[in-house]
Each structure stands twice: as C-alpha cells, then as structure tokens.
Amino acid sequence: ISYEDALRHADSANEVRLRIKLAQGGDAHTLSAGMEGVELIEQ
C-alpha cells in the first residue's frame, strides 16, 4: 500500500503520519522537530 493510499483510507491521517515517523526511528531531536506547533488541549 502506498503512503498516499494509507492516508486516504485512514480514519486519522495524522495518526498514520505519526506512526510512520515513529516506525522509521530517528533521534529525539528529529522527532520533536516534527511536533512543532502541536498543542495539547485538556477536555
């Protein structure tokens, strides 16, 4: 399945992107750089 197909058919495209990034590994700095602008909202 292609990356585009995975995003198109996912319930949450953002979750798919995050899972792919985490599966690829990388250092903490690289992973945290991809989270810039992310906000947590308490419910």
C-alpha positions as CSV (number, residue, x, y, z in Angstrom):
1,I,0.0,0.0,0.0
2,S,1.3,3.4,-0.9
3,Y,1.8,6.3,1.6
4,E,-0.9,8.2,-0.2
5,D,-3.4,5.3,-0.1
6,A,-2.7,4.8,3.6
7,L,-3.5,8.5,4.3
8,R,-6.6,8.4,2.0
9,H,-8.2,5.4,3.7
10,A,-7.2,6.1,7.3
11,D,-9.6,7.2,10.0
12,S,-7.0,9.7,11.1
13,A,-4.4,10.8,8.6
14,N,-2.4,12.5,11.4
15,E,-2.2,9.2,13.3
16,V,-0.9,7.4,10.2
17,R,1.8,10.1,9.7
18,L,2.9,9.8,13.3
19,R,3.0,6.0,13.3
20,I,5.1,6.1,10.1
21,K,7.5,8.6,11.6
22,L,7.9,6.6,14.8
23,A,8.4,3.4,12.9
24,Q,11.2,5.0,10.9
25,G,13.1,5.7,14.0
26,G,15.4,8.7,14.4
27,D,16.8,10.7,17.2
28,A,14.7,12.6,19.7
29,H,15.6,16.0,18.2
30,T,14.3,15.0,14.7
31,L,11.1,13.5,16.2
32,S,10.4,16.6,18.4
33,A,11.1,18.9,15.4
34,G,8.1,17.3,13.7
35,M,5.9,18.2,16.6
36,E,6.4,22.0,16.4
37,G,3.1,23.8,16.6
38,V,1.3,20.9,18.3
39,E,-0.9,21.8,21.2
40,L,-2.4,19.6,23.9
41,I,-6.0,20.5,24.9
42,E,-7.4,19.1,28.1
43,Q,-11.0,18.0,27.9
